[in-house]
Amino acid sequence: ELAASERMTHSLIVPAMFNLCMLQPAMDRVDLSSWRIAGYGGAIMPAVTIEAIARRLPGLRLMNCYGATETCSPAVLMPPVYAAARSAQVGLAVPCGEIAVMDAQGRELPPGEAGEIWIAGPMVATAYWNNAAATAKEFAGGFWRSGDVGICDDEGFISVIDRIKDVINRGGYKVFASEVENVLLAYPGVVEAAVVPVPCPVLGERVHAHLVTEAQIAPEALAAHCRAHLADYKQPEQFHFPAALPRNANGKVLKRALRDPAPG
């Protein structure tokens, strides 16, 4: 209602906010014709959500944006024409930016191989204020090391697979939480998904999923869905159904709060 009354034209929000808006009956009653461009980031927006928004707001151009505090502005943008078809990717490097996918030794990887995303350009910070140790760790050769695992394809489109710290090691097998989350988000009624590791004395880590749903969903149904789309070692062993996922001030999910819940 505020967006309608203020005749909002542009926005930059996380996908969860779109999901919440879509659940509001007022979405179909208010005049949002002034809303022209909607940037989003911080998480993948499923293609089904993008298509649903396009049906309800045909004049709105959706644009995936990828960046961080250190980049001061988006370093990667998805042209709106590709928003649904390339929903699993974040876009192309901005004209003034440079994206490189590096291995653990700081060597650039060829297209199609997964590694850490490094970002350079005039919009990228060069150091952390009064923190030489963090600067030495995260800045190298004019690039900022994002801490994200990603892939660059032959056309220059970037995919962000996961945070390096969020990759789950289950018995020596690497599990990308985002892959499991995308499978869960494709299940009808799942609004949000966060997959995290849980310590295991035998396997090292196990896979747990935290889901916000529109209505009650049987864990057995979700498990069957995962069996149909994921390898055995990637399948969540437990499903949790909180009323909401913990978030920071920018709306991003705080996975550490799910990994290490406060006592009580």
Rosetta blueprint (number, residue, H / E / L):
1 E L
2 L H
3 A H
4 A H
5 S H
6 E L
7 R L
8 M L
9 T L
10 H E
11 S E
12 L E
13 I E
14 V L
15 P H
16 A H
17 M H
18 F H
19 N H
20 L H
21 C H
22 M H
23 L L
24 Q L
25 P H
26 A H
27 M H
28 D H
29 R L
30 V L
31 D L
32 L L
33 S L
34 S L
35 W L
36 R L
37 I E
38 A E
39 G E
40 Y E
41 G L
42 G L
43 A L
44 I L
45 M L
46 P L
47 A H
48 V H
49 T H
50 I H
51 E H
52 A H
53 I H
54 A H
55 R H
56 R H
57 L L
58 P L
59 G L
60 L L
61 R E
62 L E
63 M E
64 N E
65 C E
66 Y E
67 G L
68 A L
69 T H
70 E H
71 T H
72 C L
73 S L
74 P L
75 A L
76 V E
77 L E
78 M L
79 P L
80 P H
81 V H
82 Y H
83 A L
84 A L
85 A L
86 R L
87 S L
88 A L
89 Q L
90 V L
91 G E
92 L E
93 A E
94 V L
95 P L
96 C L
97 G L
98 E E
99 I E
100 A E
101 V E
102 M E
103 D L
104 A L
105 Q L
106 G L
107 R L
108 E E
109 L L
110 P L
111 P L
112 G L
113 E L
114 A L
115 G E
116 E E
117 I E
118 W E
119 I E
120 A E
121 G L
122 P L
123 M L
124 V L
125 A L
126 T L
127 A L
128 Y L
129 W L
130 N L
131 N L
132 A H
133 A H
134 A H
135 T H
136 A H
137 K H
138 E H
139 F E
140 A E
141 G L
142 G L
143 F E
144 W E
145 R E
146 S E
147 G E
148 D E
149 V E
150 G E
151 I E
152 C E
153 D L
154 D L
155 E L
156 G L
157 F L
158 I E
159 S E
160 V E
161 I E
162 D E
163 R E
164 I H
165 K H
166 D H
167 V L
168 I E
169 N E
170 R E
171 G L
172 G L
173 Y E
174 K E
175 V E
176 F L
177 A H
178 S H
179 E H
180 V H
181 E H
182 N H
183 V H
184 L H
185 L H
186 A L
187 Y L
188 P L
189 G L
190 V E
191 V E
192 E E
193 A E
194 A E
195 V E
196 V E
197 P E
198 V E
199 P E
200 C E
201 P L
202 V L
203 L L
204 G E
205 E E
206 R E
207 V E
208 H E
209 A E
210 H E
211 L E
212 V E
213 T E
214 E L
215 A L
216 Q L
217 I L
218 A L
219 P H
220 E H
221 A H
222 L H
223 A H
224 A H
225 H H
226 C H
227 R H
228 A H
229 H H
230 L L
231 A L
232 D H
233 Y H
234 K H
235 Q L
236 P L
237 E L
238 Q E
239 F E
240 H E
241 F L
242 P L
243 A L
244 A L
245 L L
246 P L
247 R E
248 N L
249 A L
250 N L
251 G L
252 K L
253 V E
254 L L
255 K H
256 R H
257 A H
258 L H
259 R H
260 D L
261 P L
262 A L
263 P L
264 G L
